[in-house]
Structure formats: C-alpha cells, structure tokens
Amino acid sequence: MWDKLIFGSQSFLAWAVTLFVCGLVLVVWRYRRSRTDWLIGWLAPALKVCGLLLLSFCLLDPLWSGQRARPGANLFLILADDSQSMTMKDPGASASRGELYKHELTAEESGWQVRLAQDFDLRKYTFDSRLQNAVDYSALRYQGTQSNLIGVLNGLKERFRDRPVAGVLLFSDGNATDASRTEFQPDGLPPVYPVVLHRNLGEKRPADLSISHLAVTTTSFEDAPVTIQADVTQSALPQARVTAQVLDESGKVVKEETQAFSNDRGPIPFRFQIRPTKPGVSFYEVRVRTQDEATRADSAGQDAGAPSNVLDSTEGAADPSSVEATLANNRRRLAIDRGTSKYRILYLMGRPNWEYKFLRRAVESDEQIQLTAVIRIAKKEPKFDWRQSRGGEVSNPLFRGFDGKTEETERYDQPVLVRLNTKTPDELRDGFPKLPDELFEFHAVIIDDLEAEFFSPDQLALLERFVSERGGGLLMLGGTESFRQGGYERTPIGRMLPLYLDGAISSVASPTYRWNLTRDGWLQPWARLRSTETEEQQRLAEMPNFLAVNRLGQLKPGATVVAEVVTPTDEKLPALAVQTFGRGRCAVAPIADFWRWQLDRTDAQRAKDDLGKAWRQTLRWLIADVPGRIEIRTEPKDEFGQPLMRIEARVRSKDYLPQDNAALTVSLKLPDGTIVSQPAEPSLREAGLYESTFAARHAGGYRATVEVVDRDGQVLGREESGWVSDPAADEFRQIVPNLSFLEQVARQTSGDVIALNDLDEFVRTLPNRRAPLTEVFTTPIWHQPWMLILIVGCLCSEWALRRWKGLP
C-alpha cells in the first residue's frame, strides 16, 4: 500500500518537520498546567497534534499513484440473451426477465452505459443460437429458439483473439441449451460479469409441468419393440392428475396414461410400449398436461390430438390463460429408426425335418427377414457300381428320372442338396459358400442337425470370420449330428459356442423336458412372449414337454443361459445359451424337437402362434447388431455457435473391408417437406467413413437418405436415418434462472455476479479493475475534500472542547 504513496515536494521536509515540532512544543506547553480532566488533558491535545501533523503532511505535496484502464483503449462487451426463455416471468416479478433487462438496456436516464462508453470501447451484441451485432437493444424480441450460451462464450476467444477485452457484461438467465453437448472452456476468456435480476433467484419456483427426461429403447420384443420412458416433473402445482400421451406423425393418440401426483413426490415415470407400423424412421411426440389444462382445452374446443409436425417457435412460451408458467416444455419429439434393410439368414439342415417348416412359416410375416435354406436330402456316397446301374452313369442314381442337365446333378462323392429361396439361380450352387463375399451377404447362419465334416477346414475358418469380423450371428440347434455328436468340439465353430463341448456331461436321458426361463432370461425382452409376468408364467405352464435335448458341458466365461429345461428329477440343463464372439453373437438351442411346441397344442393355443413369435424374436435378437455395408450415424455438433447435425456414413466392400472409392449423396427432407441434397466428403479420421453436415434450424423431424455409388457408377445401396430437432423443449427444460452456472462462469473467469440495481456502482469501479491496457495515474491527496474535512475537523473539535470546559 505504502509503495503507492509518493511526495511531490520532498524539499519542504525540513520545514514540515520544524513546523510540526514547534506546534507540538506549543501544545505541550499550553496543556501542561490544564486540569486533570481526560478530555482536556488527553483528547483535546491529541486532536490538535493530529491536525498539525496533517498540515505538515500536506506541505510535502503527497500524491497517491496507481494503475487504471486506459480510457478508450480496451474493449468492453455487452451480451444480451434474445432467446424465448427470457419471456418467462418469475414469481413476484412485475414483468418478464426480458422486459426488465430490456428496460435497463434501453433506459435513457441510465448513466452506466454512458460512463462505460467513456472509459472503454463499448461493443453491443445479442445472442440466441449465435452471436450478432446490436446497434440498439430496443430491437430485442426474445424469439430465439436456442440459447447457445456456452458456445457463444467459448467463441469469444477466437472472435477477439489478440484484442484487449476488459470484460463482458452478460444479461442472461443462464439456461444454456447447449450445455449437454458443449463444455465450457474458461481459459483465455476475459472476466465475465453476469447481471442477475435478484440475488435470491430460484428460491420460489413458478408453477409448471414439464418432461424432464425422455429415453427410447429398442428391443426384439415383437408386440412392443419400442419402449418410451418419460419422466415428468412439476413445481408449485396443487395435487392433481396428469395425463401423458404418445402421438404419431398424423396426430393420432397411440398410447395414453394418467397418474396422480402430489408436491412431495419426485419425477412421475411414464412408460409406453409401442409398435411402429412401418419400417424405417418414424416420428412421435409425447405430450403431458394436467387435468385443469385438459378441461380448459376441451372447453376451448382444442383437439389434443391435432398434428403438430412444425411447432411454432413461440407456441406455449407464455399463455396468460394457463396456470403454468409455460406450455412449451409439455411436449417432446422423438425419432424411432426400425431400419429398412433386408436381413438374410442362411439355414443349413442336415436332414429334412419339421423344424424348417415352422421356422419358414414364422418369418413369412416379417417383411425384413429373408430365410434362405440349404437342405441336405442325402449324404455323399462312395462311388461304386449299383447292381441296376447303367453303363457310363456318373451321377448319383437318386437323380435318375429327374429332368435337368447331367453336369448340374450331384456326383457320388457329393451330398444331395436342395436350395430354397435363393436370391439368384446360381446362389449357393456349390452348397455352403467358400468365399467371404458370398457368405457375408448373409446376416446370420443357423445350423440344424448337421455334422462338422460337412464343412471343409477353410469353410469352418470362414464361418469364424463371419462371426468375429463381419459381426454376423450363429445359432446351432440340437440333433443327433449337432454339438459333440457332430464332432464340433475341436473346431472353430466349437470355440464360438457359449457352452463347452469337450466336457459334455454323460447321464441317463430323461423321458421329458420342461422349458423354463432363467433369471437372466426374465430380463431379456426377446426371450419373453407375454407383456406381464403373470401371463408369462401361465404360458410357461401351458408349454408342452420336449423329448430330445443334447446334453452339453459347462458354461463358458461371459456366456449367459437364457432358458433351461428341467427333468422330472429336477435336473436342469441349458436350453438356450448366448454369448458375444468378436463383433457377432452366438447362441445354442440344444432342443431337437422345437416343432413339438406347435403340434402338441390345443387349437386355441395354436392360434396364438407362440412358436412363431419365439422364432421371430430370437432371430431379431440374432441379427439386431449385425452391421450392413452402409451404416448411418447422426451426431449433433456446434460450430461457431451454430447448431449442426453431422451425418456419418460407413461404407464397406463385399468382404466388409472399408471402401474409400465411393461417391455418396445425402438427401435431407426438412420438416416442411423441402428436400436438399449435398455430397458427403471422405473423412480423414477413418477409412471408409464419409461425413456431411447440415444446419437444423427448424423444429420437427429430419429424414436423411444416403445413396452410395461405386467408381463404376453402380449403386451399392441406400440407407435412411433421421433425427428430431426440438429447440423449444431444450429452451424451456429449466424455467428457473440458472444462478449456479452464472456464478461458475464468473468465478472461473475472475468476474463477479452483479445485481441489476448495482450496475451504476459496478461501472464506476470498472476502470480500477484488471484490464489488458492500463496507465499510471497520480492524485494529490491534499486536494481531496476528505483531507480538508479531516484537518478542519481535528482543529475545530479541539477548540470546541476548550470552549466547552471554559478554557481560553
């Protein structure tokens, strides 16, 4: 502190000391014979000595030096939030947040802006989704659908790089819509001074009902493959009932549920299970409202199920007739992608049986699954002359009498195979594929009662690559030539199965086996056929017993037993076990007579088609995560404060290696029906990855279609994806000002939170705060009014004491 004090007339030091010493001697001599009253004996002389000391001090011309912001050399920014959340009116407030801020920013009698412009180079901005220059804050309309506060603050570092910025005045409620996808980076930012309406914001919450969290999960459960979880929160509302609805794109109510809530409860969970009516991308909307709002809407003649594909940006932001602070957070949109690709499954059967009949019948109702079968009707035979053979005959006598060319029929050393539902006449002509591009056309392989010797060593290794590298699914069914009986214990297929084969348990066969789900099986939606536990228990009790089960070894680490069979002696054997292997999935079902499930039933039970449903759900699980040649992924991103959506497309060749020499075109259908197209550029981060970026400026659902063309101009395929832009839901996710975030911004940038009423005092102290460009200043202390008042006060006080005590 004392290093800032300098003396401008040090040559008067001797005179100042002489004056003080003389004055001190006179005071001592004057009060030496005074009475012993402490006021006269001590206080009065002390006041006169203090006055003399100050007079002597002023003779030295004391100066106070320091540093301050150089006038007009530093930038100072004013940022005003122009988003819809500023239309909210806090409890007890006379106007909305935006109106209070706007009044302060545009008031002519306000002198803090004038003082700020005198000391700094003042720059004015507004922001919602991006930062914009502002000439006059009277143009604030508070219609912005987003408040990218974090992105705007982070962008200041690049925008004002190497520029002297002394600080930022931030007029915002702190509710950033980009908080979930953007991290605040305070390093390099100037001091930020958030301006709040009151210090106790958030203590009293406004009345509101909102969807705080929305999650969508997709399973292989056939009746309701999509589960929507919506958590509804309320504040300051009386006890009432709340209704939640799920609406499709046409505005039709698909699901509806009503629950009661009270003020002492937490979030109200709503759980909806729906089944989309078409493959591909579908858009839905979840709406919630209280009983009072429903009554008011019905009395006003509003249709709760009216379609709202394009939500007006200001709808529900402020409804004077509603008891809620806003209705904009009472609805949320979501996108569900069920996929459009055809899934191909290769079924290999060692002998004709009824299993294929019921499996084929089950998948006929699934438009996305195509079942291709290779059925062996006779094993290969050694070549020898039959007693009734004809001279020169080289083909298998089983084909005698059939039409067809001799060279296309199987010879003696080849099995007799029948191909069903192939894509082309030549597909699988030689049986199981020998090349990767032939096998990788399929998404899953089912092996039914077929021994390992049917495959060559190269085909066994290829099947292992199909699961581990391509990510396909493998399912082995029971039979006399499956598992250990088929010689798989020391093969690549045996290594992939979830149960050990070399340590198989040998025990006496049971006459019957009863099917039951394990604890893990109850947790798997695809393993259940009923929506409730009671119905599922009843279904399990009505299932017929099986008679043929392969006994396998122990469970491998990481594998899971989903279902088991129980013998009359309560012995439990694995009936359905699964595990992941590399990128794919493997499963075993040791039961050899699944067909008995459908035959050994009453007509009423058979009409429910439990076997068909079980097959479809199991196959859906088997192919759920199998990658295709074209995969699309959407990811939100922020760039210079702009909300963007990045579309990533991974393209693979026939043998599922990254393919770089392709041309991709992305066609985007906007919520208003407009279609825009642009090419996707190869990414430098990964081979076979292509990227394209779109700006999602409008609310609603977006559909993106990617078309891939190879270097020869041939179309490799098309894939579709989609997403939902719901800025109003993000904007009003939190309706109470986020004071904690504003305090965090101020603390991490060495700023301070300023109350709206304290702006004048704050601006007055700004020149003395930290700034990039400063100057040295000196102020004469003896010119200050307080110094004169102090000297005169000391001398006059001493005189008043003497006169009060009757002294001359």
Secondary structure, DSSP 8 states (H G I E B T S, - for coil): -GGGEEES-GGGHHHHHHHHHHHHHHHHHHHTTS-S-HIIIIIHHHHHHHHHHHHHHHHT-EEEEEEEE-TTTSEEEEEEE-BGGGG---TT-SS-HHHHHHHHHH-TT--HHHHHHHHSEEEEEEESSSEEE-S-GGG----BS---HHHHHHHHHHHTTTS-EEEEEEES----TTTTT-----TT---EEEEES-TTTTSS---EEEEEEEEEEE-S-SS--EEEEEEEEEES--SEEEEEEEE-TT--EEEEEEEEE-TT---EEEEEEE--SSSSEEEEEEEEEEHHHHHHHHHTT--TT---SS--TTTTS--TTSSSS-SGGGEEEEEEE-----EEEEEEESS--HHHHHHHHHHTT-TTEEEEEEEEEE--------TT--TT--B-GGGTT--S-GGGS-BTTS-EEEEES-SSTTTTTTSS--SHHHHTT-SEEEEES--GGGS-HHHHHHHHHHHHTS--EEEEE-STTSGGGGT-TTSHHHHHSSB-STT-------S-BEEEE-HHHHT-GGG--SSSHHHHHHHHHHS--BS-B-----B-TT-EEEEEEE-TT--EEEEEEEEEETTEEEEEE-BS-TTHHHHSS-HHHHHTTHHHHHHHHHHHHHHTT---SEEEEEEEEEETTEEEEEEEEEEB-TTS-B--SEEEEEEEE-TTS-EEEEEEEE-SSSTTEEEEEEE--SSEEEEEEEEEEETTS-EEEEEEEEEEE-HHHHHTS--S--HHHHHHHHHHTT---EEGGGHHHHHHHGGGS--SSEEEEEEESTTSHHHHHHHHHHHHHHHHHHHHTT--
